[in-house]
Amino acid sequence: MNGKEEAANGLSAAKEISCTAAVAWGPGQPLSIQQIRVLPPREMEVRVKILFTSICHTDLSAWKGQNEAQQVYPRIFGHEASGIYRVVESIGEGVKDIKEGDHVLTIFHGECGECDYCKSKTTNLCAKFRVDPLRSVMRNDGKTRFLTQDGKPIFHFLNASTFSEYTVVDSGCIVKIDPKAPLNTMTLFSCCLSTGFGAVINTANVHQGSTVAVFGLGAVGLAVIQGAKARGASKIIGIDINPDKRIKGQTMGTTDFINPRDIKTSVHEKIRDMIEGGVDFSFECAGNVDVLREAFLSTHDGWGMTVVLGIHPTPRMLPLHPMELFDGRTITGSVFGGFKGKSQLPLFVHHCMHMEGVKLEEFITHELPFNKIDQAFELLIQGKSLRCLLHL
């Protein structure tokens, strides 16, 4: 049912609605599939009907409660927005670029288009809508748009909270896309594909003939591989302790695979044996500081670049000595692949839909009904899925 049809059936921006959501009541506890109340959007907010959502490792680590500062409950997780494909249900006052019935993605790293960051050509940060895992309420009034049936607040997550049939987001965190785009693969653009592919083309600017090492072959790592292949990298080395990732990596574009458990030397020494001096670019997608050090040491002195993409819940600091940076190697982070979400993401989506060799379907390894979300989490924990698409 599209936005107009829903409005004709009594839904409007002036009314709250009831729907089903997966609510987290504590770290690691099974998600509760229950009825919640979703309040109407306020000024510059949008209420969206979720059609598909999927689970990212960021959702997994937050659900486990690995970072105590993020332990706010009850809470609705979900931000994929690694691409959630949605139909707009109602809009708040002041929203001009989205209308009811549009097909959209929510993005966890938004763009207001007005602040100094958004006006800068050198960053994709935003003063208002940059990703903030500690934020659990809406910006307008510091309150939630989710309530339990008896009126208690349920908190938000990563500007999105997509584990719900309906969600409310700031207008800076929603992107209109082509309604002809396939529903299932569009979920990838809200997080994993944009993050990994974008890190290659925006952050690192990998060029024809480059050598690349990708540490961690989850969905983001495989998106990096897709980007490196599209940029014409001459050698793409995938590194993962899961032997099953060898075949998946080859499907996406790796030329070589290293399982750290199968070698007697360190990974960076193995890579330097394969490529004299090391690779031009390395991408750390595992969220492990020891892996990060290996990624850094695997790059060539003088020009090697390491891009950090993994989420690091541990309080451990970077395992680098300052003098190690004097040899010309660099290390940098990349958020949302360097994309300005609202102004650049629609073009990237269009580009990928028409680019040969971008295998969007390969990322979606499982599909389940929404009420099987705990099973989807377990598939991710066991390393059996990249993205499990949940149908709402």
N, C-alpha and C positions, 0 to 999 in steps of 0.2 A: 504494500500500500504506500503510495507516495504522499508527500507532505500535504498536497491539496485534498486528497481523499481523506487523510486523517483529520484535517481541519473540518471537513464536512461532517465527520463523525463525532465532532464535539471537542477535539483537541485544539487548543489555541495557546498563544503566548501568555494569556491571562490566567490560565488554570494549571494547577499541579496535576500530575498523573501518577498512577501506580504502575509498576512494572517489576520484572524479575531481574535480580542482580546476584552476583557472587560476592558475598561480603566476608572479609577477613576480620575475625574477632580477636586474634592473637597470633604471635609469631609461630609459624609452622603448623597451625591448627587447620584442619580441613575447612575449605571454604563453604560457607553456608549459602545455599541457593534459596533465596527468600524474596518475598514481596517488599519493595521499598517505595517511598514517595519521592518523586522528583519535582522540585519546585520549578516554576517558570523562569526563563532567563531574564536577567536584569539588563540595564543599559550596556551595550557593546558585548553582549553574550549571545550564545547560540545554543539551543537545545536540539540534540541530534538523535535520530533513531539509528542504533547500531545494527548493521546487517551481518558483518563478520568481524571477528577479532582473533588474535593469536597471542601466544605467550613468548616473551623474550626473557633472556637470562636476568635482565634487570628486574623484571617482575618476580622472578624466582628468588633472587637474593633479598628483595624487599619482603616477600612473603615469609622467608625464613627468619627475617629479623636480624640479618647479619650486621646492620648498622643501627646501634641503639638509638641514635638521634632521629632515625626515621620511624621508630616504633610508635605509631599513632593509630589507635583503633577505636571503634570499628572503621574499616577503610575499604574502598573499592579500588583494587589495582587495575592494571591494564593500560597500555599506551600504544598498542599497535593497531593503530597509528605507527608501527612498522607496517603498517598500513592498516588502519581500519577504514573500511569503505562504508560510507554512511549516507543516509538521506536526511537532509535538514528537515526538522519537524517544526520548529518555531524560532523566531529571532527576537532579540531585544531591541530596544530603542537605539538608534544611531548606527546600526549595522547596515552598510550600503553595498558591500561587494558580494554578499550572499543573500539569496532569496529562498523562500520556502520551496522545497522540492529539488534543490540542487544536490548533485552528488559531490561528496566532499571527503577529504581525509582530515583527521585531527593530527596535529604535530605537537610533540612534547617540547620542542624548542621553537618558540614563536617569533613573530616579527610585527612590531607595531607600525613600522614605516616612518616614524616621526622623531625618534630619539637620535642622539649623536651616533650611537652604535649602528643603528639601521641606515643612517645616511653615509656611514663610512664604507669605502670599498675594500677595506682590509680585514673586516671581521663580519661574522654572522651572528654575533651576540646582539641582544636586545635588552635595554634597561628594564622593560616591563615584563617581557614574556620569555626570557631565557630559562632554560631548564633549571629547576630548583627542587631537588628531591625532598627538601625539608618543608616545602609549602604544602599545606593540606586543606586550604580554604580558598575561596574566590577572592580576587583582588578588590572588587568593588566595595565590599562591606566586611570582609574578614569572616564571612560565614559560609556554611556549606549549602549546596543545592540538593543534597540527599538527606532524607530522614528515614528512620525506621517507621513502622506503622504506628507506633505510639509517640512519635514526634522527637526522638533523640537524634542528634546529628550523626551522619556517617561522612567520613572525611575523604577528600580527593587525593589523587596521585598523579604526579608528572603532567599536570595541565590537561589530563585526558580522562582517566577512570573509565576505561572502555569495557570492563567486565560487567556491563549493565545493558539492558535493552535500550535505555535512554541515558544520555549524559548531557551535562551542561559545560560548555567550554568558553573561554574568552575568544572574541572574534579574531584576535591576533594568532590564535592557535588552531585555525581551521582554514583549509585550502580547497577551493573549488577545482574539480577535475572534470575531464571529458566524460559525459554520462555513457559514452559507448565503450569506455575502458572495461575490461573483464573484472567482475567483482572480486574473485578470489585473489588474483595476483596483485591487485592494487593495495592489498594489506601490507605488502612488503615495503612500500615507499614511505610509510610513516616512521620507520625506524631502520631496519637492518640493511636494506638495499641502499637507501640514501646515505646512511652512515658509512658503509664500507666502500661502495662505488665512489661516493663523493670524496672520501679521504684520498683516493687515488688521483682523481682529476682536479680537485680543488686544493687540498692541503699539500700533497706531495708533488703534484703535477708530474706524474710519471710520464716519461717520454719513450718514443720508439727505440727499441733495443735495450732498454733498462733491464737490470736484474733485480728480482724482488723475492723477499722471504716473508711468508705469512705465518705467524705463530698463533695457532688456534683456529681450527676449521669448523667453527660453528657457522651460523647464518651470516654474521658480519664478516668473518674471515673469508667465506666463500664469495661474498659480494666484493671484497677486495680483489679476489682472484679474477672475478668477472671484469672488474674495472681495469686491472693490469693487463689482461688479455686484450681487452678492447683498445687499450693504449699501445699495443704492440710490444709488450715486454718480451725479451728474448728468452728469459729463464724465470720461471715462477716456482719457487720451492715452498711446498706446504709442510708445516710441522704440527703434529698432533700425536697425543699418546693413545688415541683411539684408532686401532688399525683399520676399522671400517671406513674411516675418513679418507683413506688412500683412493678408493674408487670414486667417491664423491668429488674429491679434489680434482682427479683426472677429468671427470665429466665437466667440471667447471673451467678447467684450463691449466692445472698445474703441469709442469714438465718433470718435476721430481717430488719425492715425498720422503720425509724423515720422521720416524718414530723414535723419540729420545730414549725409549726403553730398549731399543734394539741396537744401540751403538755403545761402544766402550769409551768414547771420547765425549767432550761437551758438544752441544749442538753448534755453537759458533765456530768451534774448530773444524767440525765436519763441513760446515758451509764454506769455510775458507779453503778447505781442501778441494771443494767442488768449483769454487770461483776464486781465483787468485785475488787476495786482498779483501774479499767480502762483497756483499751485494750493495747495489746503489740505494735501495730502499728496503726497510723492514717495517712490518706492521704488527703490533702487539695487540692481539684480540682475545687474550685469555683472561685478563684481569688478575695476573699473578706477577708480583714484583721480581721474582727470580727469573721468570720467563722474560720479563721486560729487560733484564740485564743481558740475557742471552741474545735478545733481539738487537739491542744496542751494539754489543760486541760483534755481531755478525755483519755489520755494515763496514763499508770501505772507508779508511781514514782519508781526510781531505774533503770529502763531499757526501759521505753516507748520511742518510736521514732515517730516523726512527719515528714512526707515528703511533701514538698511544690511543687505542680505541677501547680496550677492555675496561670494565668497571671494577675498581679496586676498593672493596669494602674495608680491607684491613687498614689499620692506622700506620703501618710501616711506611717509611719514607723511601724516596728513590735510591736504589742501590748503586749510586754513581759517585765517584770522586770528582770534584771540580776540575782537576787537572786532566781528566779523561776527555773533557770537552775542548782542550787546547789543540787536539789533532785534527780539528775541522769537522768532526761529526756533530750532528745536531739531533735533538730530540724535541718533539712537540706533540701536543694533544690535538684532537680533532673532535668537535661536537657537531652532530648531525651532518657529518661529511662536509662541513664548510658551507652548506647551502643556506641562503636566506629563504626560509620556508615558503612564505606567501608569494614572493616575487619571482623566485627561481625554481621552485619545485614543480609547478605545472609544466614548464618547458622540459625539465628533466624526465618527467613521466612520459611526455609525448615522445621524447627522443628514444627512450628505452623501448617503448612500444613498437618502434619502427627500426630499431637497430638489430642487425643480424648478429647472432651469437649470444645475446643476452637471454639466458634460460630461466625465465621467471618461475615456470612451473616446477623446476627442480628443487626450489626452496621449500615448497609445501609438500611435506612427506606424509602427513596424516590429516584427516578431517573427521571431526566429531561434533555431535550436538552440544550446545552450550552446557547442558546439565551434566556432561561428562568432563568438566573442566579439571577435576582432580586427576583424572586419568591422563589428561593432556600434560599436566604438571609432572606426573610420574614419568611419562615418555621423555620429557626434557631432562629430568634428573638422571635417568638411565642412559642418556646420550643416544637415544633411539630416534629422536626427531630433530629436525631443524626448525620448522614451523608447523605446528598443528593448528589448522584452521578450525575455529569454532563457529558453528552456524547458530545465530540467535533467532 
